[in-house]
Amino acid sequence: MNEKKVAFILCVNDMRAYTECKYYLDHLRVPEGYETDVISIAEAPSMTAGYNAGMQSTDARYKVYMHQDVLIVNPDFIHDMLKVFSMDESIALMGMIGARQLGDDAKLVMDWDTGKVLHNCSPSRLEYKMGNVPYQAVEAVDGLLLATQCDAQWREDLFDGWDYYDISQCMEFLRRGKKIVVPYQEEPWVWHDNLYSKMDRYYDYAEIFAKEYSDIHTFVQTPVSDKVREYHDLKEKMRKEMFTLVDCGRRGELIQIFRNPANRGYLHLKELQIIADIEYLENDNKSEKRLWEKADTAVTLLEKVRDAKFMLKRAQFRLEAASLIYEKCRRVYSPYALSVIQEAYAFR
């Protein structure tokens, strides 16, 4: 095992997200004597299968398993991670945000109480006070980023999808007498450029998890109502219907939907709301530059919004000169488009 190597391991099915993620990885400061590697696993059947493949393909002692839509904005991340691991050999896994104690039903969507992260939800700065300590021991961390200094097999025999792989791995290390921690962060170390979770099998995996790890925690099995499952199905259906609306060029209808305050502020519709707001402003101000051109599909428009977002964030995180970024953006986008996108992804 290479004691001076850090491997970043990602399951990838979106090359645009991965390209931006790697751009940030390439700008991390690497401590003297250390080397890094980026391992992308394409077409993985599950997160656990992909992570096992990545783990087995590297000799790096330190492995950082992360989502393709996570951008590490702390340039000293590697140094800070190694510092935490050096404090206690029993620390196996470090995450950015976690729970000091698992809830009785193990459904952790809203149970985080430790750490910091930037993301696209509201509020976009999720922060919990830890006190002036180098790290806080927790029972579980979110899978957006999982850094390890020792290995354990990911349970692909139990979790063959995209949920609960992270909480399961925490339990595997706890079974081995290891520690799970969240580091102290003066400012959040990562930005999770998340869309939304479909959660189509989340509750099924919650039941599997509760049964498997009853030796660590006594979980109460709480059935999930059909209404909850129906709600998640309706969110996905609504998003697809709005994509169709855009593909058909029905701009006025899209604008009217989001002029209604009751339809605003939903993460699964955020990018569509941005497109509608830009179209409304560019129409109202008779802008010469238009985001929504005649032949554009919903996918094309989302890519335009995404490209502008990434460029603006590079300036914010000082990866490129702000003056050059803004000049580049102004050549492509109207000031109305840039203002809407910048406001939509501001961190509050």
C-alpha positions in Angstrom: 0.0 0.0 0.0 1.3 3.5 -0.9 1.2 5.5 2.3 1.8 8.7 0.3 -1.0 8.4 -2.2 -4.5 9.8 -2.3 -7.1 8.4 -4.7 -10.3 10.1 -5.6 -12.9 7.6 -6.7 -16.1 8.5 -8.5 -19.0 6.7 -10.2 -19.6 8.7 -13.4 -22.6 8.8 -15.7 -22.5 12.6 -16.4 -19.3 13.7 -18.1 -20.1 17.4 -17.8 -20.4 17.1 -14.0 -17.3 14.9 -13.8 -15.3 17.4 -15.9 -16.1 20.2 -13.5 -15.4 18.0 -10.5 -12.0 17.0 -11.9 -11.2 20.7 -12.6 -11.5 21.4 -8.9 -9.5 18.3 -8.0 -6.7 19.4 -10.4 -6.5 22.7 -8.5 -6.0 21.1 -5.0 -2.7 21.7 -3.4 -0.8 18.4 -2.9 1.4 18.1 0.1 5.1 17.6 -0.6 5.9 13.9 -1.1 2.3 12.9 -1.9 0.7 11.9 -5.1 -2.9 11.8 -6.3 -5.0 9.8 -8.6 -8.5 10.2 -10.0 -10.4 7.0 -10.7 -13.7 7.3 -12.6 -16.0 4.2 -12.8 -18.4 4.4 -15.7 -21.6 2.4 -16.0 -21.4 1.0 -12.5 -24.5 -1.1 -11.6 -24.6 0.4 -8.1 -22.6 2.8 -6.0 -21.2 -0.1 -3.8 -20.1 -2.0 -6.9 -18.4 1.0 -8.4 -16.7 1.9 -5.2 -15.5 -1.7 -4.7 -14.0 -1.6 -8.2 -12.3 1.7 -7.5 -11.0 0.5 -4.2 -9.5 -2.6 -5.7 -7.8 -0.8 -8.6 -5.6 1.5 -6.5 -2.7 1.0 -4.0 -3.5 4.4 -2.3 -3.8 4.3 1.4 -6.1 7.3 1.4 -9.3 7.1 -0.7 -11.9 9.8 -1.2 -15.2 8.4 -2.5 -17.3 11.3 -3.8 -20.2 12.1 -6.0 -19.5 13.4 -9.5 -21.4 16.6 -8.7 -19.3 17.4 -5.6 -16.7 20.2 -6.0 -14.0 20.5 -3.4 -13.6 24.2 -2.9 -11.0 24.0 -0.1 -7.7 24.1 -1.9 -6.0 22.6 1.2 -8.4 19.7 1.4 -5.7 17.0 1.2 -3.6 18.6 3.9 -6.6 19.1 6.2 -7.8 15.5 5.6 -4.4 14.0 6.4 -4.2 16.2 9.5 -7.4 14.8 10.9 -6.4 11.2 10.1 -3.0 11.7 11.8 -4.7 12.6 15.1 -6.1 9.1 15.6 -5.3 5.8 13.8 -8.8 4.5 14.8 -10.5 7.1 12.6 -11.5 5.1 9.5 -13.9 7.4 7.7 -14.4 11.2 7.5 -17.4 13.0 5.9 -18.4 16.6 5.6 -21.8 16.4 7.3 -23.2 13.7 9.6 -25.4 12.6 12.5 -24.0 12.1 16.0 -26.7 9.6 16.7 -28.9 7.7 14.2 -32.6 8.1 14.4 -34.7 5.2 15.5 -36.0 4.6 12.0 -32.6 5.2 10.3 -34.2 7.5 7.7 -31.5 10.1 7.6 -32.8 12.5 5.0 -33.3 15.3 7.5 -31.3 14.0 10.5 -27.8 15.6 10.0 -26.7 17.7 12.9 -22.9 18.1 12.5 -20.6 19.7 9.9 -20.9 22.1 7.0 -21.7 21.9 3.3 -22.7 24.1 0.5 -25.5 22.8 -1.7 -28.4 23.8 -4.0 -31.2 23.3 -1.4 -32.6 26.1 0.7 -30.8 27.3 2.8 -27.8 26.7 0.6 -25.3 26.8 3.5 -26.0 23.9 5.8 -24.0 24.5 9.0 -24.1 23.0 12.5 -21.9 24.3 15.3 -19.3 21.9 16.6 -17.2 24.0 18.9 -13.5 24.6 18.5 -12.5 20.9 18.2 -10.6 19.3 15.3 -13.3 16.8 14.6 -16.6 15.4 16.0 -17.2 11.7 16.3 -20.5 10.7 14.6 -22.5 7.5 13.8 -23.0 8.3 10.2 -22.1 10.7 7.4 -23.6 11.7 4.1 -22.2 10.0 1.1 -21.5 13.1 -0.9 -17.9 12.7 0.2 -16.4 9.8 2.2 -12.6 9.9 2.9 -11.0 6.8 4.3 -7.5 5.8 5.6 -8.3 2.0 5.8 -10.5 -0.3 3.7 -13.7 -2.3 4.2 -15.7 -4.0 1.5 -18.8 -2.0 0.3 -21.9 -4.1 0.9 -23.0 -4.6 -2.7 -24.7 -7.8 -1.6 -27.2 -5.7 0.3 -27.3 -2.3 -1.4 -27.4 -2.8 -5.2 -28.6 0.7 -6.0 -27.8 4.3 -5.1 -29.0 4.7 -1.5 -27.7 3.6 1.9 -24.3 2.6 0.6 -22.8 5.5 2.8 -24.6 4.7 6.0 -23.9 1.0 5.6 -20.2 1.7 5.2 -20.2 3.7 8.4 -21.8 0.7 10.2 -19.2 -1.6 8.7 -16.4 0.5 10.2 -18.2 0.8 13.6 -18.5 -2.9 13.7 -14.7 -3.0 13.4 -14.3 -0.6 16.4 -13.3 2.3 14.1 -14.4 5.9 14.3 -16.5 8.0 11.9 -15.8 11.7 12.1 -16.8 15.1 10.7 -13.9 17.6 10.6 -14.0 21.2 11.9 -14.5 23.5 8.9 -14.1 27.2 9.3 -15.8 27.5 5.9 -17.4 24.5 4.1 -14.8 22.4 2.3 -17.2 21.3 -0.5 -20.0 22.4 -2.7 -22.5 19.7 -3.5 -24.0 20.8 -6.9 -27.0 18.5 -6.3 -30.3 18.3 -8.2 -32.6 16.2 -6.2 -32.9 12.6 -5.0 -35.5 10.4 -6.8 -35.6 8.1 -3.7 -37.4 5.4 -5.7 -35.8 2.6 -3.5 -34.7 4.6 -0.5 -37.4 3.3 1.8 -36.8 -0.3 0.7 -33.1 0.1 1.6 -34.0 1.6 4.9 -35.7 -1.6 5.9 -32.7 -3.7 4.7 -30.4 -1.5 6.7 -32.4 -1.6 9.9 -32.4 -5.4 9.8 -28.7 -5.8 9.0 -27.4 -3.4 11.6 -29.6 -4.2 14.5 -26.5 -5.2 16.5 -25.4 -1.6 16.5 -28.7 0.2 17.0 -32.2 -1.0 17.7 -34.3 0.5 14.9 -38.0 0.8 14.9 -39.6 -0.3 11.7 -41.9 2.4 10.6 -43.8 1.6 7.4 -43.8 4.2 4.6 -47.2 5.2 3.4 -48.3 4.9 -0.2 -48.8 8.7 -0.1 -45.1 9.3 0.5 -44.1 7.1 -2.3 -46.7 8.7 -4.6 -45.4 12.1 -3.8 -41.9 11.2 -5.0 -43.4 9.7 -8.2 -45.4 12.9 -8.8 -42.2 15.0 -8.5 -40.5 13.0 -11.2 -43.6 13.1 -13.4 -44.0 16.8 -13.1 -40.3 17.4 -14.0 -40.7 15.2 -17.1 -43.9 17.1 -18.2 -42.2 20.4 -17.9 -39.3 19.1 -20.0 -41.9 18.3 -22.7 -43.4 21.8 -22.4 -39.9 23.3 -23.1 -39.2 20.8 -26.0 -42.5 22.0 -27.6 -41.4 25.6 -27.3 -44.3 26.6 -25.1 -42.5 29.5 -23.4 -45.5 31.5 -22.2 -46.9 28.5 -20.3 -43.6 27.9 -18.6 -43.3 31.5 -17.6 -46.9 31.5 -16.2 -46.3 28.4 -14.1 -43.4 30.1 -12.3 -45.0 33.5 -12.0 -47.2 31.7 -9.4 -45.4 31.9 -6.1 -46.8 28.5 -5.1 -44.8 26.9 -7.8 -41.4 28.4 -6.9 -38.6 27.1 -4.7 -38.7 23.4 -5.5 -35.3 21.8 -6.0 -36.5 19.3 -8.6 -37.8 22.2 -10.7 -35.0 24.7 -9.9 -33.3 24.7 -13.3 -36.7 25.0 -15.1 -37.6 28.0 -12.9 -34.3 29.6 -13.8 -35.0 29.2 -17.5 -38.5 30.7 -17.1 -37.2 33.6 -15.1 -34.6 34.4 -17.7 -37.1 34.1 -20.6 -39.4 36.5 -18.7 -36.7 39.1 -18.1 -35.3 38.9 -21.6 -38.8 39.3 -23.1 -39.6 42.2 -20.8 -36.4 44.0 -21.6 -36.3 43.1 -25.3 -32.8 41.7 -24.8 -30.7 41.1 -28.0 -29.0 38.0 -26.5 -31.4 35.2 -25.6 -30.8 32.1 -23.6 -33.7 30.2 -25.2 -33.1 30.0 -28.9 -35.7 28.6 -31.4 -34.3 25.1 -31.8 -33.3 24.6 -28.1 -34.5 21.6 -26.2 -34.8 21.4 -22.4 -31.6 19.5 -22.3 -29.8 22.2 -24.4 -31.1 24.9 -22.1 -30.1 23.1 -18.9 -26.6 22.8 -20.3 -26.4 26.5 -21.0 -27.5 27.3 -17.4 -25.1 24.8 -16.1 -22.1 26.2 -18.1 -22.8 29.7 -16.9 -23.2 28.5 -13.3 -19.9 26.7 -13.4 -18.1 29.7 -14.9 -19.5 32.1 -12.3 -18.5 29.7 -9.5 -15.0 29.4 -10.7 -14.7 33.1 -10.3 -16.3 33.0 -6.9 -13.9 30.3 -5.7 -10.9 32.2 -7.3 -9.9 29.4 -9.6 -9.8 31.8 -12.5 -9.6 35.6 -12.7 -13.1 37.0 -12.1 -12.6 39.7 -14.8 -11.8 37.1 -17.5 -14.7 34.9 -16.4 -17.2 37.7 -16.5 -16.0 39.0 -19.8 -16.4 35.5 -21.3 -19.9 35.2 -19.8 -21.0 38.5 -21.2 -20.0 37.5 -24.7 -22.5 34.6 -24.5 -25.2 35.5 -22.0 -27.4 38.5 -21.5 -27.0 40.4 -18.2 -30.5 39.2 -17.3 -29.5 35.6 -17.7 -26.3 36.0 -15.6 -28.1 37.9 -12.8 -30.8 35.2 -12.5 -28.2 32.3 -12.5 -25.9 34.1 -10.0 -28.8 34.8 -7.7 -30.2 31.3 -8.0 -26.9 29.7 -6.9 -25.9 32.3 -4.3 -24.9 30.7 -1.0 -27.0 31.9 1.9 
